[in-house]
């Protein structure tokens, strides 16, 4: 972002240089689902149409099912 901002501020429009990457259809791997971020990340990833693969030996069966489609 800083490089894109500096380029734009300099009066350039380098659209092709600062293109993003489509994440829909990609896979998110999560190891350990204990903290808040790790619990919410799979839910958000599903909303972005990503595939979620998670591993946590202490994760309950009900919680695992919440991320499946």
N, C-alpha and C positions, 0 to 999 in steps of 0.2 A: 504494500500500500504506500509506503513512503516514496518509493521510486516512481510509482504511477502519479502520485500527488505532485512530486517535484517536476515530472515531465509535463504535466498539465499546466502547472504554474508557469513553466517556461514557455508556454504558448504552443506546445507540441500536442498532437493527438495521435499517439502511437497505440491505437486500438488492438492491433494484432500482437503487439509485444506483451500486453497485459491481459490476455484472455484467461478466463477461469477454466476449471475442469468440471465436467458433469459428474455428479456422484450417484445419481439414480442408477440402480443396477449393480453398483459396486458392493463389496462385502466389508462389513465392520467386524473385526475380531475383538472381543473383550475378555480379558483374563482377570478374574476377581471382580465380583459385583457387590462388594461390601459397602463402599461409600456412596454418597449421594450422586456424585457425577457418574459413576459407573452404573448406577441404577437407572438414571434418566437418559443416558446416552443411547441405549438400545431403543427406547421408546421414540426418541427423536429421530433416530436413524430410520426406523420403520416408516415414520411420517415422510421422510425424504425418499422413500421407495428403495431403501438399501436392504440387503440381506444381512442378518445378524447371526454371528456365531459366537457363543459365550461359553466360558468354562469357569465354574466355581464349585469345588466339592461340597461346599456348605450351603449352596443355593437350594431353596425348597422347590419341590416339584410344581407347586402352584405358581410360583414366581417365574419359573422357566417357561411355563405354558403361556404366560402373559405376553411373551415376545414372539410367539409363533403366529404365523398367518395361516 
